[in-house]
Amino acid sequence: MPISMTQIAAQSASSTAQTAHHPCTECVPEPFRHTDRGVRSTGGIMPKSVFQIGGAGAVGTGSLRGLPVLARLRAAGFAIWPFDPPGWPLALEIYPRLLTGPVIKSSASGRQRYLAARYPALDGPLLAYATASEDAFDAAISALAMAQHVADLRALPPLPDSPFRREGLIWHPGWRATFGIG
């Protein structure tokens, strides 16, 4: 039987700081999706829960703000994979850290060294834009990695009746092996 918000509030009010059992453990599902649990740690960093609204690395607010954007993209003709059958134009979820691997993104010189080692043809204004901030770096790496793997993106399969179709899936090079999808 579901627990009501009133019951949760009453239990919370009567709980002490020493209580290890939180009253919501029965009513809150696993905070991590199948895709979050399936990807590897990169430099000790794992995806955050899309339900995490506050704290370091929280992505929940961005997830909530992104939902209306996905609806507008779908209305404009985009396929939102894996929720829709794949097609072009295409929108899908990525986790930039899976595309970079370990790198000190907070360091401009670290970003520059990373790009010089992996993308030596990137220079001039593009290199300056890509190293200008952590967000610009993530965007540049994401675009470059996806361009390198466009054949995989063109061959995305539909994922009917899977947890990924309900929860989403983080695309990255090697995603098929990570999630056991042929």
C-alpha positions in Angstrom: 0.0 0.0 0.0 1.5 3.4 -1.0 2.5 5.7 1.8 1.0 9.2 1.9 2.9 12.4 2.1 1.1 13.0 5.5 2.4 9.7 6.8 5.9 10.5 5.6 5.8 13.9 7.3 4.5 12.4 10.5 7.2 9.7 10.5 9.9 12.2 9.6 8.8 14.5 12.5 9.0 11.7 15.0 12.3 10.3 13.7 15.5 11.1 15.6 18.9 11.9 14.1 20.1 8.5 15.1 17.4 6.7 13.0 19.1 4.9 10.2 15.9 4.0 8.5 14.4 6.8 6.4 10.6 6.7 6.1 10.7 7.1 2.3 12.8 4.0 1.6 9.6 2.0 0.8 8.1 4.7 -1.5 11.1 5.9 -3.4 12.3 3.8 -6.3 16.0 3.2 -7.0 17.4 6.7 -7.8 19.7 5.5 -10.5 18.4 4.3 -13.9 19.6 1.1 -15.6 21.8 3.2 -17.8 23.3 5.2 -14.9 24.2 1.9 -13.1 25.6 0.4 -16.3 28.2 2.9 -17.4 31.7 2.6 -16.1 33.4 5.0 -13.7 35.6 7.5 -15.5 38.4 9.0 -13.4 36.4 8.0 -10.3 33.3 9.9 -11.6 29.9 8.2 -12.2 26.7 9.6 -13.6 24.5 11.4 -11.0 20.9 10.5 -10.5 18.5 12.4 -12.7 16.4 12.8 -9.5 19.2 14.7 -7.7 18.0 18.3 -7.5 20.7 19.8 -5.2 24.3 19.3 -4.2 27.6 18.8 -6.1 27.1 17.6 -9.7 23.3 17.6 -9.4 21.7 17.0 -12.8 18.0 16.8 -11.7 17.2 20.4 -12.3 18.7 20.3 -15.8 16.7 17.1 -16.5 13.5 18.7 -15.5 14.2 21.8 -17.5 15.2 19.7 -20.5 11.9 17.7 -20.7 9.9 20.6 -22.3 12.8 21.1 -24.8 12.6 17.4 -25.8 8.8 17.8 -26.3 9.5 20.8 -28.6 12.2 18.9 -30.5 9.8 15.9 -31.0 7.1 18.3 -32.2 9.6 19.7 -34.7 10.3 16.2 -36.1 13.2 15.0 -34.1 13.4 11.3 -33.0 14.2 11.2 -29.3 16.1 7.9 -28.9 15.5 5.4 -27.4 12.0 6.6 -26.6 11.2 6.9 -30.4 12.5 4.7 -33.2 15.8 6.1 -34.4 15.6 8.6 -37.3 17.0 11.9 -38.4 17.1 14.5 -37.0 18.0 12.8 -33.8 18.3 13.8 -30.1 19.9 11.4 -27.6 21.4 11.4 -24.1 25.2 11.6 -23.7 27.4 11.9 -20.6 30.4 13.9 -21.7 32.7 12.4 -19.1 32.3 9.0 -20.9 33.5 10.7 -24.1 36.5 12.4 -22.5 37.8 9.8 -20.1 40.0 11.2 -17.3 40.9 14.9 -17.8 41.1 17.8 -15.4 38.3 19.9 -17.0 38.6 22.7 -14.5 42.1 23.5 -15.9 42.2 25.5 -19.1 45.7 24.1 -19.8 44.5 20.6 -19.1 41.7 21.0 -21.6 44.2 22.3 -24.1 46.7 19.5 -23.6 43.8 16.9 -23.9 42.6 18.4 -27.2 46.1 18.8 -28.6 46.9 15.1 -27.9 43.6 13.7 -29.2 42.6 16.2 -31.9 45.8 17.8 -33.2 44.0 19.2 -36.3 41.8 21.4 -34.0 43.5 24.8 -33.9 42.9 28.5 -34.1 39.4 29.8 -33.1 37.9 26.3 -32.7 40.6 25.4 -30.2 40.1 28.7 -28.4 36.3 28.1 -28.2 36.7 24.5 -27.1 39.1 25.4 -24.2 37.2 28.6 -23.1 35.2 26.8 -20.4 34.3 23.4 -19.1 31.0 23.5 -20.8 32.5 24.5 -24.1 35.0 21.7 -23.7 32.2 19.2 -23.1 30.3 20.4 -26.1 33.4 20.3 -28.4 34.4 16.8 -27.2 30.8 15.6 -27.6 30.5 16.8 -31.1 34.0 15.4 -32.1 33.3 12.0 -30.5 29.9 11.8 -32.1 31.3 12.7 -35.5 33.9 9.9 -35.1 31.1 7.4 -34.4 28.4 8.7 -36.8 28.1 5.2 -38.4 27.0 3.8 -35.0 24.6 6.7 -34.6 23.1 6.0 -38.0 22.7 2.3 -37.0 20.9 2.8 -33.7 18.3 0.1 -33.2 14.8 0.6 -31.9 14.6 -0.6 -28.3 11.0 -1.8 -27.7 10.0 -3.1 -24.3 13.3 -2.5 -22.5 14.0 -0.5 -19.4 16.0 1.8 -21.6 12.9 2.7 -23.6 11.2 3.7 -20.4 14.2 5.3 -18.6 16.5 6.5 -21.3 20.0 5.4 -22.3 23.3 7.1 -22.3 24.9 6.8 -25.7 28.7 6.5 -25.9 31.2 4.6 -28.0 30.9 1.0 -26.9 27.3 1.4 -25.5 26.2 -1.8 -27.2 28.7 -3.9 -25.3 28.1 -2.0 -22.0 24.4 -2.7 -22.1 24.5 -6.1 -23.9 22.6 -4.9 -27.0 23.4 -6.4 -30.3 
